[in-house]
């Protein structure tokens, strides 16, 4: 039987840290479904379609990866997709409390599906989509932190925003 994991998140946008977790996860699971939460209540830099496109393009050479979206409870979606695992990356200690809380609640909701935490590569320990966006917004160099196509998209988006002001 295929071992399927869901890798859920906002991915606004995908970073090299996310890609590192997917690649590590493929050593454990046969298939990873990267699932973007549809959350109309939150303000994102990129639309859902743009985030899907960037993920799809960045992971196109991995046949074991699917990109999808979900709403509602993660555990309902995971059961519907017949997943046995939820994949999450851990960076610094600061991630732990939030992740621990979420994993315990998710376990309470469905005891058949296990959350699996993978440590990101050391290079990505202090990076996140938010910190990368913040640096890019003020002209900081983000080369090597996101795939080149994402770097270009971030720069374009901030130029559009600046031009509209
Ligand atoms: O990239 P993020 O924003 O840290 O991802 C958070 C995400 C999408 C994993 C989390 O918000 C989530 O699973 N939301 C769906 C609602 C849900 O099932 N929450 C868990 C019960 S506490």
Backbone and ligand atoms as CSV (ligand in chain L), in Angstrom:
chain,resi,resn,atom,element,x,y,z
A,1,UNK,N,N,0.835,-1.206,0.000
A,1,UNK,CA,C,0.000,0.000,0.000
A,1,UNK,C,C,0.874,1.263,0.000
A,2,UNK,N,N,0.492,2.222,-0.820
A,2,UNK,CA,C,1.246,3.475,-0.901
A,2,UNK,C,C,1.184,4.258,0.403
A,3,UNK,N,N,2.321,4.738,0.868
A,3,UNK,CA,C,2.328,5.589,2.071
A,3,UNK,C,C,2.221,7.042,1.620
A,4,UNK,N,N,1.095,7.656,2.038
A,4,UNK,CA,C,0.828,9.038,1.593
A,4,UNK,C,C,0.916,10.008,2.773
A,5,UNK,N,N,1.594,11.135,2.559
A,5,UNK,CA,C,1.623,12.191,3.585
A,5,UNK,C,C,1.079,13.475,3.007
A,6,UNK,N,N,0.450,14.242,3.887
A,6,UNK,CA,C,0.016,15.595,3.517
A,6,UNK,C,C,1.045,16.570,4.083
A,7,UNK,N,N,1.519,17.475,3.262
A,7,UNK,CA,C,2.402,18.547,3.741
A,7,UNK,C,C,1.591,19.844,3.633
A,8,UNK,N,N,0.938,20.241,4.735
A,8,UNK,CA,C,0.031,21.399,4.661
A,8,UNK,C,C,0.735,22.718,4.965
A,9,UNK,N,N,0.193,23.792,4.458
A,9,UNK,CA,C,0.760,25.099,4.788
A,9,UNK,C,C,0.133,26.200,3.970
A,10,UNK,N,N,0.659,27.420,4.180
A,10,UNK,CA,C,0.184,28.581,3.430
A,10,UNK,C,C,1.005,28.769,2.159
A,11,UNK,N,N,2.281,28.487,2.234
A,11,UNK,CA,C,3.196,28.570,1.085
A,11,UNK,C,C,3.050,29.907,0.339
A,12,UNK,N,N,3.227,30.995,1.080
A,12,UNK,CA,C,3.060,32.342,0.505
A,12,UNK,C,C,4.382,33.106,0.527
A,13,UNK,N,N,5.329,32.776,-0.319
A,13,UNK,CA,C,5.365,31.696,-1.310
A,13,UNK,C,C,6.229,30.529,-0.801
A,14,UNK,N,N,6.371,29.515,-1.651
A,14,UNK,CA,C,7.235,28.380,-1.323
A,14,UNK,C,C,8.686,28.872,-1.209
A,15,UNK,N,N,9.410,28.312,-0.228
A,15,UNK,CA,C,10.824,28.674,-0.035
A,15,UNK,C,C,11.681,27.420,-0.228
A,16,UNK,N,N,12.992,27.622,-0.252
A,16,UNK,CA,C,13.882,26.459,-0.355
A,16,UNK,C,C,13.793,25.580,0.896
A,17,UNK,N,N,13.391,26.182,2.013
A,17,UNK,CA,C,13.191,25.404,3.246
A,17,UNK,C,C,12.038,24.412,3.071
A,18,UNK,N,N,10.945,24.864,2.449
A,18,UNK,CA,C,9.812,23.959,2.180
A,18,UNK,C,C,10.256,22.819,1.248
A,19,UNK,N,N,10.997,23.187,0.200
A,19,UNK,CA,C,11.417,22.171,-0.780
A,19,UNK,C,C,12.323,21.140,-0.123
A,20,UNK,N,N,13.151,21.598,0.814
A,20,UNK,CA,C,14.042,20.702,1.558
A,20,UNK,C,C,13.223,19.664,2.344
A,21,UNK,N,N,12.125,20.114,2.945
A,21,UNK,CA,C,11.273,19.196,3.725
A,21,UNK,C,C,10.588,18.181,2.794
A,22,UNK,N,N,10.111,18.645,1.651
A,22,UNK,CA,C,9.454,17.724,0.708
A,22,UNK,C,C,10.451,16.651,0.269
A,23,UNK,N,N,11.676,17.066,-0.085
A,23,UNK,CA,C,12.677,16.102,-0.561
A,23,UNK,C,C,13.024,15.102,0.533
A,24,UNK,N,N,13.174,15.572,1.760
A,24,UNK,CA,C,13.448,14.644,2.874
A,24,UNK,C,C,12.262,13.706,3.086
A,25,UNK,N,N,11.069,14.256,2.974
A,25,UNK,CA,C,9.853,13.460,3.187
A,25,UNK,C,C,9.705,12.339,2.166
A,26,UNK,N,N,10.208,12.571,0.972
A,26,UNK,CA,C,10.093,11.541,-0.073
A,26,UNK,C,C,10.940,10.305,0.237
A,27,UNK,N,N,11.854,10.429,1.205
A,27,UNK,CA,C,12.614,9.236,1.638
A,27,UNK,C,C,11.780,8.363,2.571
A,28,UNK,N,N,10.683,8.912,3.073
A,28,UNK,CA,C,9.849,8.169,4.040
A,28,UNK,C,C,8.508,7.778,3.409
A,29,UNK,N,N,7.947,8.700,2.641
A,29,UNK,CA,C,6.616,8.464,2.061
A,29,UNK,C,C,6.718,8.241,0.547
A,30,UNK,N,N,5.785,7.434,0.000
A,30,UNK,CA,C,5.769,7.199,-1.450
A,30,UNK,C,C,5.211,8.415,-2.178
A,31,UNK,N,N,4.266,9.068,-1.508
A,31,UNK,CA,C,3.620,10.218,-2.153
A,31,UNK,C,C,3.442,11.340,-1.138
A,32,UNK,N,N,3.730,12.562,-1.557
A,32,UNK,CA,C,3.486,13.718,-0.684
A,32,UNK,C,C,2.525,14.655,-1.395
A,33,UNK,N,N,1.431,14.946,-0.709
A,33,UNK,CA,C,0.473,15.913,-1.246
A,33,UNK,C,C,0.745,17.240,-0.543
A,34,UNK,N,N,1.244,18.197,-1.303
A,34,UNK,CA,C,1.494,19.526,-0.736
A,34,UNK,C,C,0.148,20.239,-0.792
A,35,UNK,N,N,-0.419,20.533,0.371
A,35,UNK,CA,C,-1.791,21.041,0.423
A,35,UNK,C,C,-1.817,22.474,0.952
A,36,UNK,N,N,-2.289,23.371,0.093
A,36,UNK,CA,C,-2.343,24.788,0.473
A,36,UNK,C,C,-3.695,25.063,1.109
A,37,UNK,N,N,-3.645,25.655,2.304
A,37,UNK,CA,C,-4.897,25.997,2.990
A,37,UNK,C,C,-5.578,27.159,2.275
A,38,UNK,N,N,-6.840,26.970,1.949
A,38,UNK,CA,C,-7.641,28.037,1.350
A,38,UNK,C,C,-8.192,28.856,2.503
A,39,UNK,N,N,-7.637,30.012,2.717
A,39,UNK,CA,C,-8.090,30.809,3.859
A,39,UNK,C,C,-8.393,32.226,3.407
A,40,UNK,N,N,-9.638,32.459,3.000
A,40,UNK,CA,C,-9.967,33.785,2.463
A,40,UNK,C,C,-9.865,34.896,3.511
A,41,UNK,N,N,-9.798,34.528,4.781
A,41,UNK,CA,C,-9.743,35.524,5.854
A,41,UNK,C,C,-8.362,36.114,6.049
A,42,UNK,N,N,-7.350,35.521,5.439
A,42,UNK,CA,C,-5.981,35.983,5.675
A,42,UNK,C,C,-5.467,36.702,4.425
A,43,UNK,N,N,-4.655,37.741,4.645
A,43,UNK,CA,C,-4.120,38.476,3.491
A,43,UNK,C,C,-2.815,37.828,3.032
A,44,UNK,N,N,-2.809,37.397,1.792
A,44,UNK,CA,C,-1.605,36.774,1.242
A,44,UNK,C,C,-0.995,37.678,0.177
A,45,UNK,N,N,0.311,37.536,-0.044
A,45,UNK,CA,C,0.970,38.295,-1.107
A,45,UNK,C,C,0.591,37.719,-2.464
A,46,UNK,N,N,0.437,36.388,-2.520
A,46,UNK,CA,C,0.120,35.718,-3.777
A,46,UNK,C,C,-1.246,35.038,-3.704
A,47,UNK,N,N,-1.934,34.982,-4.844
A,47,UNK,CA,C,-3.232,34.302,-4.888
A,47,UNK,C,C,-2.999,32.796,-4.758
A,48,UNK,N,N,-4.075,32.091,-4.509
A,48,UNK,CA,C,-4.000,30.632,-4.388
A,48,UNK,C,C,-3.441,30.026,-5.681
A,49,UNK,N,N,-3.926,30.520,-6.820
A,49,UNK,CA,C,-3.471,29.996,-8.120
A,49,UNK,C,C,-1.975,30.250,-8.303
A,50,UNK,N,N,-1.520,31.429,-7.899
A,50,UNK,CA,C,-0.086,31.746,-8.029
A,50,UNK,C,C,0.751,30.853,-7.124
A,51,UNK,N,N,0.254,30.631,-5.902
A,51,UNK,CA,C,1.011,29.779,-4.962
A,51,UNK,C,C,1.063,28.343,-5.472
A,52,UNK,N,N,-0.045,27.889,-6.061
A,52,UNK,CA,C,-0.072,26.535,-6.648
A,52,UNK,C,C,0.909,26.426,-7.807
A,53,UNK,N,N,0.906,27.428,-8.662
A,53,UNK,CA,C,1.799,27.422,-9.837
A,53,UNK,C,C,3.264,27.383,-9.405
A,54,UNK,N,N,3.616,28.207,-8.416
A,54,UNK,CA,C,5.018,28.268,-7.974
A,54,UNK,C,C,5.449,26.939,-7.364
A,55,UNK,N,N,4.552,26.318,-6.593
A,55,UNK,CA,C,4.868,25.002,-6.006
A,55,UNK,C,C,5.009,23.948,-7.103
A,56,UNK,N,N,4.050,23.960,-8.045
A,56,UNK,CA,C,4.057,22.968,-9.128
A,56,UNK,C,C,5.327,23.068,-9.957
A,57,UNK,N,N,5.707,24.302,-10.270
A,57,UNK,CA,C,6.903,24.530,-11.091
A,57,UNK,C,C,8.165,24.105,-10.308
A,58,UNK,N,N,8.209,24.424,-9.033
A,58,UNK,CA,C,9.404,24.112,-8.229
A,58,UNK,C,C,9.564,22.625,-7.963
A,59,UNK,N,N,8.450,21.883,-8.042
A,59,UNK,CA,C,8.515,20.454,-7.690
A,59,UNK,C,C,8.221,19.548,-8.883
A,60,UNK,N,N,8.320,20.129,-10.088
A,60,UNK,CA,C,7.862,19.365,-11.267
A,60,UNK,C,C,8.693,18.115,-11.538
A,61,UNK,N,N,9.963,18.097,-11.064
A,61,UNK,CA,C,10.757,16.892,-11.365
A,61,UNK,C,C,10.572,15.776,-10.341
A,62,UNK,N,N,9.619,15.960,-9.409
A,62,UNK,CA,C,9.370,14.911,-8.414
A,62,UNK,C,C,8.015,14.249,-8.676
A,63,UNK,N,N,8.026,13.048,-9.278
A,63,UNK,CA,C,6.757,12.407,-9.639
A,63,UNK,C,C,5.910,12.024,-8.424
A,64,UNK,N,N,6.535,11.892,-7.267
A,64,UNK,CA,C,5.781,11.492,-6.074
A,64,UNK,C,C,5.092,12.655,-5.380
A,65,UNK,N,N,5.066,13.822,-6.022
A,65,UNK,CA,C,4.499,15.009,-5.359
A,65,UNK,C,C,3.265,15.502,-6.112
A,66,UNK,N,N,2.224,15.793,-5.354
A,66,UNK,CA,C,1.008,16.399,-5.936
A,66,UNK,C,C,0.747,17.707,-5.209
A,67,UNK,N,N,0.246,18.691,-5.932
A,67,UNK,CA,C,-0.108,19.967,-5.288
A,67,UNK,C,C,-1.634,20.047,-5.267
A,68,UNK,N,N,-2.181,20.421,-4.109
A,68,UNK,CA,C,-3.639,20.502,-3.985
A,68,UNK,C,C,-3.987,21.631,-3.021
A,69,UNK,N,N,-5.267,21.905,-2.872
A,69,UNK,CA,C,-5.716,22.890,-1.888
A,69,UNK,C,C,-6.726,22.205,-0.975
A,70,UNK,N,N,-6.905,22.772,0.217
A,70,UNK,CA,C,-7.927,22.217,1.099
A,70,UNK,C,C,-8.524,23.331,1.936
A,71,UNK,N,N,-9.740,23.088,2.430
A,71,UNK,CA,C,-10.286,24.009,3.430
A,71,UNK,C,C,-10.904,23.170,4.543
A,72,UNK,N,N,-11.276,23.822,5.615
A,72,UNK,CA,C,-11.817,23.075,6.753
A,72,UNK,C,C,-10.700,22.400,7.530
A,73,UNK,N,N,-11.048,21.301,8.187
A,73,UNK,CA,C,-10.076,20.630,9.059
A,73,UNK,C,C,-9.069,19.815,8.263
A,74,UNK,N,N,-7.821,19.997,8.628
A,74,UNK,CA,C,-6.744,19.264,7.970
A,74,UNK,C,C,-6.951,17.747,8.080
A,75,UNK,N,N,-7.386,17.292,9.256
A,75,UNK,CA,C,-7.513,15.850,9.456
A,75,UNK,C,C,-8.646,15.250,8.615
A,76,UNK,N,N,-9.671,16.019,8.340
A,76,UNK,CA,C,-10.747,15.540,7.457
A,76,UNK,C,C,-10.201,15.385,6.037
A,77,UNK,N,N,-9.444,16.386,5.636
A,77,UNK,CA,C,-8.854,16.341,4.297
A,77,UNK,C,C,-7.882,15.158,4.184
A,78,UNK,N,N,-7.047,14.972,5.221
A,78,UNK,CA,C,-6.044,13.894,5.201
A,78,UNK,C,C,-6.723,12.525,5.105
A,79,UNK,N,N,-7.813,12.345,5.849
A,79,UNK,CA,C,-8.532,11.064,5.816
A,79,UNK,C,C,-9.140,10.850,4.433
A,80,UNK,N,N,-9.685,11.916,3.889
A,80,UNK,CA,C,-10.304,11.838,2.560
A,80,UNK,C,C,-9.264,11.459,1.492
A,81,UNK,N,N,-8.028,11.944,1.675
A,81,UNK,CA,C,-6.964,11.625,0.710
A,81,UNK,C,C,-6.221,10.328,1.079
A,82,UNK,N,N,-6.715,9.605,2.075
A,82,UNK,CA,C,-6.136,8.336,2.532
A,82,UNK,C,C,-4.659,8.467,2.949
A,83,UNK,N,N,-4.350,9.582,3.585
A,83,UNK,CA,C,-2.974,9.803,4.057
A,83,UNK,C,C,-2.781,9.117,5.399
A,84,UNK,N,N,-1.543,8.672,5.661
A,84,UNK,CA,C,-1.245,8.091,6.978
A,84,UNK,C,C,-0.373,9.047,7.787
A,85,UNK,N,N,0.121,10.103,7.134
A,85,UNK,CA,C,0.993,11.030,7.856
A,85,UNK,C,C,0.747,12.475,7.474
A,86,UNK,N,N,1.061,13.355,8.446
A,86,UNK,CA,C,1.081,14.808,8.207
A,86,UNK,C,C,2.551,15.191,8.337
A,87,UNK,N,N,3.064,15.832,7.338
A,87,UNK,CA,C,4.475,16.212,7.355
A,87,UNK,C,C,4.598,17.679,7.741
A,88,UNK,N,N,5.460,17.963,8.714
A,88,UNK,CA,C,5.730,19.359,9.080
A,88,UNK,C,C,7.225,19.515,9.306
A,89,UNK,N,N,7.732,20.674,8.959
A,89,UNK,CA,C,9.154,20.953,9.160
A,89,UNK,C,C,9.360,21.657,10.484
A,90,UNK,N,N,10.469,21.352,11.144
A,90,UNK,CA,C,10.823,22.073,12.364
A,90,UNK,C,C,12.126,22.801,12.113
A,91,UNK,N,N,12.133,24.062,12.454
A,91,UNK,CA,C,13.376,24.835,12.314
A,91,UNK,C,C,13.927,25.043,13.727
A,92,UNK,N,N,13.874,26.264,14.202
A,92,UNK,CA,C,14.402,26.543,15.533
A,92,UNK,C,C,13.386,26.113,16.600
A,93,UNK,N,N,13.791,26.194,17.855
A,93,UNK,CA,C,12.924,25.841,18.989
A,93,UNK,C,C,11.615,26.622,18.967
A,94,UNK,N,N,11.684,27.841,18.418
A,94,UNK,CA,C,10.505,28.704,18.420
A,94,UNK,C,C,9.322,28.080,17.669
A,95,UNK,N,N,9.571,27.149,16.772
A,95,UNK,CA,C,8.475,26.483,16.070
A,95,UNK,C,C,7.755,25.494,16.966
A,96,UNK,N,N,8.463,25.014,17.992
A,96,UNK,CA,C,8.006,23.822,18.691
A,96,UNK,C,C,6.631,23.955,19.339
A,97,UNK,N,N,6.402,25.052,20.050
A,97,UNK,CA,C,5.175,25.152,20.831
A,97,UNK,C,C,3.921,25.120,19.945
A,98,UNK,N,N,3.959,25.900,18.893
A,98,UNK,CA,C,2.824,25.961,17.949
A,98,UNK,C,C,2.623,24.597,17.288
A,99,UNK,N,N,3.721,23.996,16.860
A,99,UNK,CA,C,3.627,22.713,16.159
A,99,UNK,C,C,3.129,21.603,17.092
A,100,UNK,N,N,3.596,21.635,18.334
A,100,UNK,CA,C,3.228,20.642,19.335
A,100,UNK,C,C,1.727,20.709,19.607
A,101,UNK,N,N,1.252,21.931,19.777
A,101,UNK,CA,C,-0.161,22.180,20.053
A,101,UNK,C,C,-1.024,21.670,18.887
A,102,UNK,N,N,-0.593,22.004,17.680
A,102,UNK,CA,C,-1.358,21.614,16.499
A,102,UNK,C,C,-1.344,20.088,16.326
A,103,UNK,N,N,-0.174,19.483,16.537
A,103,UNK,CA,C,-0.056,18.023,16.361
A,103,UNK,C,C,-0.922,17.285,17.388
A,104,UNK,N,N,-0.964,17.794,18.618
A,104,UNK,CA,C,-1.768,17.118,19.647
A,104,UNK,C,C,-3.260,17.256,19.361
A,105,UNK,N,N,-3.658,18.433,18.898
A,105,UNK,CA,C,-5.068,18.611,18.546
A,105,UNK,C,C,-5.420,17.721,17.359
A,106,UNK,N,N,-4.543,17.678,16.393
A,106,UNK,CA,C,-4.791,16.832,15.215
A,106,UNK,C,C,-4.868,15.360,15.609
A,107,UNK,N,N,-4.043,14.943,16.563
A,107,UNK,CA,C,-4.073,13.544,16.999
A,107,UNK,C,C,-5.389,13.226,17.700
A,108,UNK,N,N,-5.864,14.213,18.444
A,108,UNK,CA,C,-7.141,14.027,19.132
A,108,UNK,C,C,-8.267,13.862,18.095
A,109,UNK,N,N,-8.141,14.591,17.009
A,109,UNK,CA,C,-9.181,14.549,15.971
A,109,UNK,C,C,-9.145,13.259,15.154
A,110,UNK,N,N,-7.952,12.690,14.998
A,110,UNK,CA,C,-7.830,11.434,14.242
A,110,UNK,C,C,-6.561,10.701,14.682
A,111,UNK,N,N,-6.734,9.624,15.430
A,111,UNK,CA,C,-5.587,8.910,15.992
A,111,UNK,C,C,-4.895,7.992,14.993
A,112,UNK,N,N,-5.489,7.821,13.820
A,112,UNK,CA,C,-4.906,6.918,12.809
A,112,UNK,C,C,-3.804,7.610,12.004
A,113,UNK,N,N,-3.813,8.926,12.040
A,113,UNK,CA,C,-2.862,9.672,11.193
A,113,UNK,C,C,-1.800,10.332,12.083
A,114,UNK,N,N,-0.532,10.031,11.805
A,114,UNK,CA,C,0.559,10.525,12.653
A,114,UNK,C,C,1.214,11.766,12.056
A,115,UNK,N,N,1.516,12.734,12.905
A,115,UNK,CA,C,2.293,13.888,12.449
A,115,UNK,C,C,3.775,13.516,12.507
A,116,UNK,N,N,4.456,13.766,11.419
A,116,UNK,CA,C,5.890,13.456,11.350
A,116,UNK,C,C,6.637,14.777,11.184
A,117,UNK,N,N,7.557,15.059,12.114
A,117,UNK,CA,C,8.348,16.292,12.022
A,117,UNK,C,C,9.712,15.978,11.446
A,118,UNK,N,N,10.120,16.760,10.491
A,118,UNK,CA,C,11.467,16.605,9.954
A,118,UNK,C,C,12.231,17.896,10.221
A,119,UNK,N,N,13.499,17.755,10.583
A,119,UNK,CA,C,14.329,18.942,10.794
A,119,UNK,C,C,14.748,19.472,9.436
A,120,UNK,N,N,14.639,20.767,9.264
A,120,UNK,CA,C,15.107,21.343,7.991
A,120,UNK,C,C,16.635,21.304,7.973
A,121,UNK,N,N,17.196,21.418,6.781
A,121,UNK,CA,C,18.644,21.546,6.667
A,121,UNK,C,C,19.077,22.791,7.447
A,122,UNK,N,N,20.284,22.778,7.986
A,122,UNK,CA,C,20.769,23.903,8.816
A,122,UNK,C,C,20.689,25.243,8.092
A,123,UNK,N,N,20.884,25.185,6.781
A,123,UNK,CA,C,20.843,26.413,5.971
A,123,UNK,C,C,19.520,27.159,6.102
A,124,UNK,N,N,18.450,26.407,6.424
A,124,UNK,CA,C,17.113,27.016,6.397
A,124,UNK,C,C,16.542,27.261,7.785
A,125,UNK,N,N,17.378,27.049,8.811
A,125,UNK,CA,C,16.896,27.123,10.191
A,125,UNK,C,C,16.229,28.469,10.517
A,126,UNK,N,N,16.773,29.563,9.992
A,126,UNK,CA,C,16.221,30.869,10.373
A,126,UNK,C,C,15.476,31.561,9.236
A,127,UNK,N,N,15.021,30.775,8.265
A,127,UNK,CA,C,14.289,31.431,7.177
A,127,UNK,C,C,12.809,31.053,7.224
A,128,UNK,N,N,12.002,31.931,6.706
A,128,UNK,CA,C,10.558,31.670,6.606
A,128,UNK,C,C,10.045,32.528,5.459
A,129,UNK,N,N,8.859,32.190,4.960
A,129,UNK,CA,C,8.270,33.001,3.883
A,129,UNK,C,C,8.167,34.461,4.335
A,130,UNK,N,N,7.750,34.682,5.593
A,130,UNK,CA,C,7.520,36.058,6.058
A,130,UNK,C,C,8.812,36.865,6.102
A,131,UNK,N,N,9.874,36.255,6.625
A,131,UNK,CA,C,11.123,37.016,6.777
A,131,UNK,C,C,11.741,37.292,5.397
A,132,UNK,N,N,11.560,36.342,4.484
A,132,UNK,CA,C,12.077,36.512,3.121
A,132,UNK,C,C,11.309,37.647,2.425
A,133,UNK,N,N,9.977,37.668,2.617
A,133,UNK,CA,C,9.161,38.726,1.994
A,133,UNK,C,C,9.548,40.088,2.557
A,134,UNK,N,N,9.790,40.112,3.884
A,134,UNK,CA,C,10.134,41.377,4.518
A,134,UNK,C,C,11.438,41.929,3.940
A,135,UNK,N,N,12.431,41.048,3.779
A,135,UNK,CA,C,13.715,41.490,3.229
A,135,UNK,C,C,13.523,41.974,1.785
A,136,UNK,N,N,12.770,41.202,0.989
A,136,UNK,CA,C,12.590,41.530,-0.434
A,136,UNK,C,C,11.838,42.853,-0.595
A,137,UNK,N,N,10.892,43.082,0.286
A,137,UNK,CA,C,10.059,44.294,0.203
A,137,UNK,C,C,10.914,45.569,0.253
A,138,UNK,N,N,12.019,45.492,1.014
A,138,UNK,CA,C,12.876,46.672,1.151
A,138,UNK,C,C,14.167,46.531,0.346
A,139,UNK,N,N,14.103,45.694,-0.695
A,139,UNK,CA,C,15.235,45.602,-1.629
A,139,UNK,C,C,16.354,44.663,-1.193
A,140,UNK,N,N,16.137,43.884,-0.150
A,140,UNK,CA,C,17.172,42.943,0.323
A,140,UNK,C,C,17.374,41.796,-0.658
A,141,UNK,N,N,18.586,41.248,-0.639
A,141,UNK,CA,C,18.924,40.146,-1.543
A,141,UNK,C,C,18.407,38.822,-0.972
A,142,UNK,N,N,17.538,38.161,-1.721
A,142,UNK,CA,C,16.975,36.884,-1.249
A,142,UNK,C,C,17.418,35.719,-2.143
A,143,UNK,N,N,18.451,35.961,-2.914
A,143,UNK,CA,C,18.946,34.929,-3.833
A,143,UNK,C,C,19.349,33.679,-3.056
A,144,UNK,N,N,18.942,32.518,-3.551
A,144,UNK,CA,C,19.331,31.253,-2.907
A,144,UNK,C,C,18.413,30.846,-1.761
A,145,UNK,N,N,17.459,31.711,-1.407
A,145,UNK,CA,C,16.543,31.365,-0.310
A,145,UNK,C,C,15.230,30.817,-0.834
A,146,UNK,N,N,14.928,31.161,-2.069
A,146,UNK,CA,C,13.712,30.682,-2.744
A,146,UNK,C,C,14.138,30.236,-4.143
A,147,UNK,N,N,13.349,29.397,-4.828
A,147,UNK,CA,C,13.694,29.044,-6.201
A,147,UNK,C,C,13.750,30.314,-7.057
A,148,UNK,N,N,14.614,30.344,-8.097
A,148,UNK,CA,C,14.763,31.554,-8.924
A,148,UNK,C,C,13.431,32.106,-9.464
A,149,UNK,N,N,12.508,31.211,-9.854
A,149,UNK,CA,C,11.230,31.714,-10.385
A,149,UNK,C,C,10.422,32.437,-9.308
A,150,UNK,N,N,10.555,31.988,-8.078
A,150,UNK,CA,C,9.838,32.624,-6.962
A,150,UNK,C,C,10.489,33.976,-6.648
A,151,UNK,N,N,11.814,34.006,-6.709
A,151,UNK,CA,C,12.532,35.265,-6.455
A,151,UNK,C,C,12.032,36.342,-7.429
A,152,UNK,N,N,11.920,35.950,-8.694
A,152,UNK,CA,C,11.470,36.893,-9.721
A,152,UNK,C,C,10.036,37.356,-9.431
A,153,UNK,N,N,9.172,36.407,-9.058
A,153,UNK,CA,C,7.761,36.732,-8.783
A,153,UNK,C,C,7.635,37.688,-7.591
A,154,UNK,N,N,8.459,37.459,-6.560
A,154,UNK,CA,C,8.387,38.328,-5.367
A,154,UNK,C,C,8.806,39.746,-5.760
A,155,UNK,N,N,9.911,39.828,-6.510
A,155,UNK,CA,C,10.391,41.158,-6.900
A,155,UNK,C,C,9.367,41.880,-7.773
A,156,UNK,N,N,8.764,41.135,-8.709
A,156,UNK,CA,C,7.727,41.740,-9.569
A,156,UNK,C,C,6.566,42.254,-8.731
A,157,UNK,N,N,6.134,41.410,-7.762
A,157,UNK,CA,C,4.969,41.787,-6.958
A,157,UNK,C,C,5.231,43.058,-6.151
A,158,UNK,N,N,6.435,43.155,-5.556
A,158,UNK,CA,C,6.716,44.356,-4.769
A,158,UNK,C,C,6.899,45.590,-5.662
A,159,UNK,N,N,7.402,45.375,-6.887
A,159,UNK,CA,C,7.513,46.536,-7.814
A,159,UNK,C,C,6.109,47.009,-8.182
A,160,UNK,N,N,5.190,46.050,-8.436
A,160,UNK,CA,C,3.799,46.421,-8.779
A,160,UNK,C,C,3.172,47.212,-7.630
A,161,UNK,N,N,3.391,46.712,-6.410
A,161,UNK,CA,C,2.795,47.364,-5.234
A,161,UNK,C,C,3.364,48.789,-5.081
A,162,UNK,N,N,4.680,48.922,-5.280
A,162,UNK,CA,C,5.334,50.234,-5.134
A,162,UNK,C,C,4.827,51.184,-6.221
A,163,UNK,N,N,4.651,50.664,-7.446
A,163,UNK,CA,C,4.193,51.516,-8.560
A,163,UNK,C,C,2.760,51.987,-8.349
A,164,UNK,N,N,1.963,51.174,-7.657
A,164,UNK,CA,C,0.549,51.513,-7.438
A,164,UNK,C,C,0.375,52.551,-6.324
A,165,UNK,N,N,1.441,52.838,-5.582
A,165,UNK,CA,C,1.299,53.764,-4.440
A,165,UNK,C,C,1.270,55.215,-4.878
L,1,LIG,O1,O,2.148,27.384,6.838
L,1,LIG,P1,P,1.284,27.505,8.062
L,1,LIG,O2,O,0.476,28.782,7.978
L,1,LIG,O3,O,2.076,27.380,9.328
L,1,LIG,O4,O,0.234,26.281,8.024
L,1,LIG,C1,C,-0.754,26.149,9.015
L,1,LIG,C2,C,-1.735,25.013,8.668
L,1,LIG,C3,C,-2.337,25.222,7.286
L,1,LIG,C4,C,-1.004,23.697,8.709
L,1,LIG,C5,C,-2.854,25.002,9.757
L,1,LIG,O5,O,-3.340,26.304,9.927
L,1,LIG,C6,C,-4.020,24.077,9.445
L,1,LIG,O6,O,-3.874,22.880,9.365
L,1,LIG,N1,N,-5.222,24.666,9.267
L,1,LIG,C7,C,-6.433,23.935,8.945
L,1,LIG,C8,C,-7.420,23.919,10.128
L,1,LIG,C9,C,-7.030,22.809,11.062
L,1,LIG,O7,O,-7.277,21.656,10.799
L,1,LIG,N2,N,-6.318,23.171,12.145
L,1,LIG,C10,C,-5.736,22.196,13.042
L,1,LIG,C11,C,-6.574,21.937,14.242
L,1,LIG,S1,S,-5.841,22.859,15.520
